[in-house]
Amino acid sequence: MQHIDLKEIFSDKSYLNQEVTVCGWVRTSRNSKTMAFLALNDGTALPHMQIVIDKAAGLAFEDAMPVGTSVKVIGTVVEGQNGGVEINAREITVLGKCPADYPLQKKRHTLEFLRTMPHLRGRTNTFNAVMRVRSVLAEAIHRYFQERNYVYVNTPLITGSDCEGAGEMFQVTTLGYAPDFKSEEDYNAHDFFGRRAGLSVSGQLEGEMAAMAMGKIYTFGPSFRAENSNTPKHLAEFWHIEPEVAFMELPDVIALAEDMIKHVIRTVLDSCQDEMKFFDQHFEKGLIARLEELISHEFAVCDYTEAIRLLQESGEKFQYPVEWGCDLQTEHERYISEKVFNKAVFVTNYPKEIKSFYMKQNPDGKTVAAVDLLVPGVGEIIGGSEREYDYDKLVAAMTERNMNLDLYQDYLDLRKFGSVPHGGFGLGFERLIMYVTGVQNIRDVIMFPRSAGYIR
């Protein structure tokens, strides 16, 4: 069906006084004695296009008035009273009728209510704006890496190894309940792959393998965590950005993370001005100023041991006790970024016991070359490290954690055949969207959220 996107008409003045054909859904409508008006949105722009209907023209418009109705409109673009543009309708065709029980009749609904209808919530202003920002962020991330000679790699979603070693994987199986098998090993042997398989929690291990061949790679795809958590920051299925780079040490990881974050936030501020004004007005007052402030400063760097000292000497009463060796909680991370540094800060060199097996062991024998990026208002947004590239040290770390080395033989082989220093980080895409939009629940920045106890 030939038609023009509403975004094109809003942004291109050459359409003024021209006849156009547009399509969309009716967001609101009103009817007066001599005129009728439709607010039309086609999903390409946040603003609605006002369709003006002169009743004297004899148009059949009554079936187009119910909210939610989809229509095609032919008419002339004219200047509107508010300084924008509107369309004087010459012809209206109803494409899909909408009954009176359409659930999005009111202008404002709670986000909790909208979660009950993932098939419709994209038609609201909030999710129209969220999904457009999500799209622009994704494109900005791809462009950032592509312009810097990174190779985009698709890592497996089904894997035989647990990257994090935490056992929070969804099992993949073709077998139903089967009490006849003698043991778990027997069960797995009869399954599709002949061994236990699960959904990937991260593409990092495979990403390292690709980086050892192509030098600079990144992954951007879904990850799965069977973590029984119902917090506003957790999903069972989320999207993950993971660059891995050969010949990269911890300072290089930090520089890459800072540059990428600043680049993609700048892109959204410049490309999504209507959406960002909407979020600033309705979700977080001062959001745009906060983001501008974040990217205008060089990020701080603080050693974990120093961060613990600052927390202990702060005089604050934290819910979670602070001592060397503890994993920093959100309240600790926010205090460091908001009260101590008042800007984004990289915390480095964490105790090895609280970090993953693959992180490079520091000479002190107690810490690893890990880094987390903490930002005001949220806390951690990026986690990364230099990877352990010494074969013996990696085997020792895995053995200490009672890991099955047979499952990681390919990964270990990388340390045998031309091993090099390398590093990377992981960025949860939905958490980045939350930070950029001010939306507080991660279920509201993905079209179809999957979380503990919820799937539809």
C-alpha positions, 0 to 999 in steps of 0.5 A: 500500500503506497503511503508516506511515513508521518515522520517524513511529513513532520521533518520535510517542509516540501510536503506543505500544500501537497496531497499525501496518502498516510496510514496509521492508528487513531490515538484520539478523536473528537467530533464538533458541529461542523468539524471532526478531528483524528490524532493519527500515529503510524509508529514512525514518529512520536508526535501524532498527525492531526487529521482535519475533517470538514463535515461539509465535504460529505466524507464518510468518517464515522467508522474511523472515529473509535480509538484504535481504528486503523485508517488510510487518509488522503489529504493536503498537508497544511500549517497547523495552529500550533506551528506544526502541520496537519492534514485536511482529509479528502478521503478516509478509508477504514482498514481495520475497525476497533470495537468499544472494548479496545483496552487503550481508551484512556490517555494514561495507563500504568506501566504495570497495566500495560505489561498485561498486553504486550501485543498492544502496548507498543501503540502508546507514547511510552513504548513508541518512544522506548522502542525507537530509542532502543533501535537507535541505540542498537544501530549506534552500537553496531556503527561504533564497532563497525567503523573501528574495524571490529568483526560482528560475530554471532555466538551460539545460543545453545552451549555445553559450557557455563561461561560464568560458572554459576549454574544459572543456565536454562537446560535445553532438552528434547526429552520429557519427564523420563523416570526410566533413566538410571542417572543424570548421565544416562539421561543426558546421553540419550538427549539430542546432543548426547550431553547436557546442554543449556541456553547461553548466559554469555557469548564471551568464551566463543567471543574470545575464540573469535578474537584470537583469529580476527583480533577485534570482535563484538557480539550483540545478541540474546543471553539467558539467565535462570536466576529466580529474581523478580527485581526491576533489573533482572530478565530471564532473556536479555540482550548483551553487547560483548566486545573481545579484543586481542592484545588488549590490557585492562587500561585499554578495556577501560578506554574502550568502554568509556569511549563507546558509552559516550558515543552511543549516548551522544547519538541518542541525544542528537537523533531522538530529541522528541523521545528524550524530551518526552522521557525528561518530562514524564519519567525523569526530570533533568534526564537530558542534563544528567546525560549531557553531564555524564558524557562531558567529563572524563570518567574516574578510576578507583581501585576496589581496595580504595573504594572499600576504604572510602565506603568504610570511612563515609559515615553512611549506614549501609544496608549491606556491611562493607568489608574487603572481599565483599561484592559491592551492592547497588547502594555502595556503587551509587554512593561511590559514583554519586557522593564520592566522585559525582560522575561515572567511575571505573572500579578495578582490581576486585578480589578474585573470589568474587569474580569469574574464573577467566579474569587475569590474576594480578601479581598480589595473588589476591585480586584480578584485573577486573573492572566495573563501570558505575554510573550515578543513578544506577550503579554498575552498567558494564562489567569487564576484565583483562582475561587470564592468558596463562594456561597454568594459571587458568587451569589452577583457577578452574580447578580451585572452583571444581570446574569440569575442565573437559567442558572447556578444552577448546577454551583452554587450547587458546592458551596453548597455541599463540596465546596473547593478552586480551580483554573485553567487557559485557554491557546489558543492553536493556540496562543501558536503555533504562539508564538513557530513558529513565525508565525504572523497570527493565520489563518496560524497555524490551518488547516481550519481557521474560522473567521468573514466573512470567512468559506469554 
